[in-house]
Amino acid sequence: MGMTLRALLWLAGRCSPGFAWALAGSVAALMVRFESASVADTRTNLGVCFPDLTADELEARCRASIRHMIYLFFEFGQLAHWDERRLLGCITDIEGRSLLEQCLEDGRGILLLVPHYGNWELLCAYLGRNHTLAALYDPPKLESLEPVIKSAREKYQGQMFAIDTAGMRSLVKVLKEGKLITILPDQVPERGAGGVYADFFGHPALTMTFTHRLIQRHNPHVLMGSVQRLIGEQGMSYRLCFEALDQSVYEKDEAMSARAMNAAVEGVVMRDPVQYQWEYKRFKRPPEGQANIYRRQ
């Protein structure tokens, strides 16, 4: 399986962005036609979070979101196989770069929250090449795939730690050194494993409290990082954005902090909702007594 993924990523990296975008659109149309699990979950999430959409608007947004999801695989192939100049040259705008650099200067370190939006994988390259970066990753169920994924993400000198006790300790060590760490804030924790319910687009979503513990114990700067696709006649380019969160993210009350984090994710999503990965079951662990909204588990 690992060799197959390497081959597919090599092919994905060889495709031009224009061809890859067109192919992603065709595959998305097929997935919608045959009602894949990803399509069903995307439609469910969009319907819950945007209840005012008409049926036609919902279907259009669903198909567009699936297309962006598929294109992310081609972007991962670019991350793995494009040279640095070509890859980073696709970044045409960086908002908040001075904020990022100022926060690094005082030695408190930065907790950078990076939601599943746009080409979020591109931050591995930009931050790894320009700053000391450490991040957590969720090892794939197939062990043979792990070295393929890990090597692509570490290509630009970023450090990747598995989500386990040892990995979290290593991540904290980097933060205590006053450096930069990234965490995906929209991952759903296991029940009883450090989570609190906080609104996400008006609905309770089990939200991690690991970030809150890091904030309370180590007092880092907390920033949001995102990478938005810019689709134009000249091809695909990207806008990076680094921004501060509402001050309530630093509150001792973990529910208030979690809500501030979810609100910041919402703000990123609303720049272009179809670029968010809606196929992820964000509400898969509802509060006790509430029904699970997903038809497949």
C-alpha positions as CSV (number, residue, x, y, z in Angstrom):
1,M,0.0,0.0,0.0
2,G,2.9,2.4,0.8
3,M,4.4,1.9,-2.7
4,T,1.0,2.5,-4.3
5,L,0.6,5.8,-2.4
6,R,4.1,6.9,-3.4
7,A,3.2,6.2,-7.0
8,L,-0.1,8.0,-6.8
9,L,1.5,11.0,-5.1
10,W,4.2,11.1,-7.8
11,L,1.5,11.1,-10.5
12,A,-0.4,13.8,-8.6
13,G,2.7,15.9,-8.4
14,R,3.3,15.6,-12.2
15,C,-0.2,16.9,-13.0
16,S,-0.5,20.6,-13.9
17,P,-2.7,22.5,-11.4
18,G,-5.2,23.3,-14.2
19,F,-5.5,19.6,-15.2
20,A,-5.7,18.5,-11.6
21,W,-8.4,21.0,-10.9
22,A,-10.4,19.8,-13.9
23,L,-9.9,16.2,-12.9
24,A,-11.0,16.9,-9.3
25,G,-14.2,18.4,-10.7
26,S,-14.9,15.3,-12.7
27,V,-14.3,13.0,-9.8
28,A,-16.4,15.1,-7.6
29,A,-19.3,14.8,-10.0
30,L,-19.0,11.1,-10.0
31,M,-18.9,10.9,-6.2
32,V,-22.0,13.0,-6.0
33,R,-23.8,10.9,-8.6
34,F,-23.1,7.7,-6.8
35,E,-23.6,9.2,-3.3
36,S,-20.3,8.3,-1.7
37,A,-20.0,8.4,2.1
38,S,-18.0,11.6,1.9
39,V,-20.7,13.3,-0.1
40,A,-23.4,12.2,2.4
41,D,-21.4,13.5,5.3
42,T,-20.6,16.7,3.5
43,R,-24.2,17.3,2.7
44,T,-25.2,16.6,6.3
45,N,-22.7,19.0,7.7
46,L,-23.6,21.8,5.3
47,G,-27.3,21.3,5.9
48,V,-26.8,21.6,9.7
49,C,-24.4,24.5,9.6
50,F,-26.2,26.5,6.8
51,P,-29.9,25.7,7.3
52,D,-31.0,28.6,5.1
53,L,-29.5,27.2,1.9
54,T,-32.0,26.1,-0.7
55,A,-31.8,22.5,-2.0
56,D,-30.0,23.7,-5.2
57,E,-27.6,25.9,-3.2
58,L,-26.8,23.0,-0.8
59,E,-26.0,20.6,-3.7
60,A,-23.8,23.2,-5.5
61,R,-21.9,23.9,-2.3
62,C,-21.6,20.1,-1.6
63,R,-20.1,19.4,-5.0
64,A,-17.7,22.3,-4.8
65,S,-16.5,21.2,-1.3
66,I,-15.9,17.7,-2.6
67,R,-13.9,19.1,-5.5
68,H,-11.7,21.0,-3.1
69,M,-11.3,17.9,-0.9
70,I,-10.1,15.9,-3.9
71,Y,-7.7,18.6,-5.1
72,L,-6.0,18.5,-1.7
73,F,-4.6,15.1,-2.7
74,F,-2.9,16.7,-5.7
75,E,-1.6,19.5,-3.5
76,F,-0.1,16.8,-1.2
77,G,1.6,15.4,-4.3
78,Q,3.0,18.8,-5.0
79,L,4.2,19.0,-1.4
80,A,6.0,15.7,-1.8
81,H,7.5,16.2,-5.2
82,W,7.7,19.8,-6.3
83,D,11.0,21.7,-5.6
84,E,10.9,24.5,-3.0
85,R,11.0,27.4,-5.4
86,R,8.1,26.2,-7.4
87,L,6.0,25.2,-4.4
88,L,6.5,28.3,-2.3
89,G,6.3,30.5,-5.4
90,C,2.6,29.7,-5.5
91,I,2.1,31.8,-2.3
92,T,1.2,35.2,-3.6
93,D,0.0,36.9,-0.4
94,I,0.8,36.6,3.3
95,E,-1.4,38.5,5.7
96,G,-0.1,38.8,9.3
97,R,3.5,37.9,8.7
98,S,4.7,40.7,10.9
99,L,2.4,39.6,13.6
100,L,3.8,36.1,13.5
101,E,7.4,37.4,13.6
102,Q,6.7,39.8,16.5
103,C,5.1,37.0,18.5
104,L,8.2,34.9,18.1
105,E,10.5,37.6,19.2
106,D,9.5,37.7,22.9
107,G,10.2,34.1,23.6
108,R,6.7,33.0,24.7
109,G,6.3,30.7,21.8
110,I,3.3,30.4,19.5
111,L,0.4,28.0,19.5
112,L,-0.8,28.2,15.9
113,L,-4.2,26.7,15.2
114,V,-4.6,25.4,11.7
115,P,-8.1,24.2,10.7
116,H,-8.9,21.8,7.8
117,Y,-9.3,24.7,5.4
118,G,-7.9,25.2,1.9
119,N,-4.4,23.9,1.3
120,W,-3.5,23.7,5.0
121,E,-0.7,21.2,4.2
122,L,1.2,24.1,2.5
123,L,1.9,25.6,5.9
124,C,4.2,22.7,6.6
125,A,6.4,23.9,3.8
126,Y,6.3,27.7,4.5
127,L,6.7,27.5,8.3
128,G,9.2,24.7,8.2
129,R,11.4,26.6,5.8
130,N,11.2,29.9,7.6
131,H,10.8,29.0,11.3
132,T,11.3,26.1,13.7
133,L,8.1,24.2,13.4
134,A,6.6,21.2,15.3
135,A,3.2,19.6,14.8
136,L,1.1,16.7,15.8
137,Y,-0.2,14.2,13.2
138,D,-2.6,11.3,13.4
139,P,-0.8,8.1,12.2
140,P,-2.8,6.3,9.5
141,K,-4.4,3.0,10.3
142,L,-2.2,1.3,7.7
143,E,1.4,1.5,9.1
144,S,2.9,1.3,5.6
145,L,1.4,4.7,4.8
146,E,2.9,6.5,7.8
147,P,6.5,7.0,6.4
148,V,5.1,8.3,3.1
149,I,2.9,10.9,4.7
150,K,5.5,11.8,7.4
151,S,8.4,12.3,5.0
152,A,6.3,14.6,2.8
153,R,5.4,16.8,5.7
154,E,8.9,16.9,7.1
155,K,10.5,17.6,3.7
156,Y,10.8,21.3,4.7
157,Q,12.4,20.7,8.1
158,G,9.3,20.7,10.2
159,Q,9.1,18.2,13.0
160,M,6.1,15.8,13.1
161,F,5.1,14.0,16.3
162,A,2.5,11.3,16.5
163,I,-0.6,12.0,18.7
164,D,0.5,9.9,21.7
165,T,2.0,10.7,25.1
166,A,5.5,10.8,23.8
167,G,4.5,13.0,20.9
168,M,2.7,15.5,23.1
169,R,5.7,15.7,25.4
170,S,7.9,16.5,22.5
171,L,5.5,19.1,21.2
172,V,5.4,20.8,24.6
173,K,9.2,20.8,24.8
174,V,9.3,22.8,21.6
175,L,6.7,25.3,22.9
176,K,8.6,25.7,26.2
177,E,11.7,26.7,24.1
178,G,9.7,29.7,22.8
179,K,9.2,28.2,19.3
180,L,6.2,27.5,17.1
181,I,3.9,24.6,17.2
182,T,0.7,23.8,15.2
183,I,-2.4,22.0,16.1
184,L,-5.5,21.2,14.2
185,P,-8.2,22.7,16.4
186,D,-11.2,21.0,14.7
187,Q,-10.3,17.4,15.4
188,V,-12.9,15.6,17.6
189,P,-11.4,14.1,20.8
190,E,-12.5,10.8,22.2
191,R,-15.1,11.0,24.9
192,G,-13.5,11.5,28.3
193,A,-10.1,12.2,26.7
194,G,-10.0,16.0,27.2
195,G,-12.9,17.7,25.5
196,V,-15.8,20.1,26.2
197,Y,-18.9,21.0,24.2
198,A,-18.7,24.3,22.5
199,D,-20.9,25.8,19.7
200,F,-19.7,25.4,16.1
201,F,-22.0,27.1,13.7
202,G,-24.7,27.1,16.3
203,H,-24.5,23.4,17.3
204,P,-22.6,21.7,20.2
205,A,-19.4,20.1,19.0
206,L,-17.0,18.2,21.2
207,T,-13.9,20.3,21.2
208,M,-10.4,19.5,22.4
209,T,-9.2,21.1,25.6
210,F,-5.5,20.1,25.1
211,T,-5.0,23.6,23.6
212,H,-6.5,25.2,26.7
213,R,-4.1,23.3,28.9
214,L,-1.2,24.5,26.8
215,I,-2.4,28.1,27.1
216,Q,-2.9,27.9,30.8
217,R,0.4,26.2,31.6
218,H,2.8,27.9,29.1
219,N,1.1,31.2,28.2
220,P,2.0,31.1,24.5
221,H,0.7,33.5,21.9
222,V,-2.3,31.9,20.2
223,L,-2.8,32.6,16.5
224,M,-4.9,31.2,13.7
225,G,-3.2,30.1,10.5
226,S,-4.9,29.4,7.2
227,V,-4.2,28.9,3.5
228,Q,-6.9,29.9,1.1
229,R,-6.9,28.8,-2.6
230,L,-7.1,31.6,-5.1
231,I,-8.4,30.2,-8.4
232,G,-7.8,32.5,-11.3
233,E,-7.0,32.6,-15.0
234,Q,-3.3,32.3,-14.2
235,G,-3.8,29.1,-12.3
236,M,-3.9,28.2,-8.6
237,S,-2.2,30.5,-6.1
238,Y,-2.5,30.8,-2.3
239,R,-3.0,33.4,0.4
240,L,-1.6,32.7,3.8
241,C,-3.1,34.4,6.8
242,F,-1.9,34.6,10.4
243,E,-4.2,36.4,12.9
244,A,-4.9,36.8,16.6
245,L,-7.9,35.2,18.3
246,D,-10.4,36.9,20.6
247,Q,-8.8,37.4,24.0
248,S,-11.3,35.0,25.6
249,V,-9.2,32.1,24.2
250,Y,-6.9,32.8,27.1
251,E,-9.7,32.5,29.7
252,K,-9.3,30.0,32.6
253,D,-12.8,28.7,31.8
254,E,-12.2,25.9,29.3
255,A,-15.6,26.2,27.7
256,M,-15.1,29.9,27.0
257,S,-11.7,29.2,25.5
258,A,-13.1,26.4,23.3
259,R,-15.9,28.6,22.1
260,A,-13.3,31.3,21.1
261,M,-11.3,28.7,19.2
262,N,-14.4,27.5,17.3
263,A,-15.5,31.0,16.6
264,A,-12.1,31.7,15.0
265,V,-12.4,28.6,12.9
266,E,-15.9,29.8,11.8
267,G,-14.3,33.1,10.7
268,V,-11.8,31.3,8.5
269,V,-14.5,29.0,7.0
270,M,-16.7,31.9,6.1
271,R,-14.1,33.4,3.7
272,D,-15.0,30.7,1.3
273,P,-17.1,27.9,2.9
274,V,-16.5,25.3,0.2
275,Q,-12.8,25.2,1.0
276,Y,-13.5,23.7,4.4
277,Q,-13.3,19.9,4.7
278,W,-17.0,19.3,5.4
279,E,-16.7,15.5,4.9
280,Y,-15.1,15.3,8.4
281,K,-17.7,14.2,11.0
282,R,-17.3,17.3,13.3
283,F,-20.5,16.4,15.2
284,K,-19.9,12.7,15.5
285,R,-19.9,12.6,19.3
286,P,-23.0,14.6,20.3
287,P,-24.0,15.4,23.9
288,E,-25.6,12.7,25.8
289,G,-29.2,12.1,24.7
290,Q,-28.8,13.7,21.3
291,A,-29.0,11.6,18.1
292,N,-26.0,11.1,15.8
293,I,-26.7,13.1,12.6
294,Y,-24.6,10.9,10.3
295,R,-26.1,7.9,8.6
296,R,-22.9,5.9,8.3
297,Q,-20.5,5.2,11.2
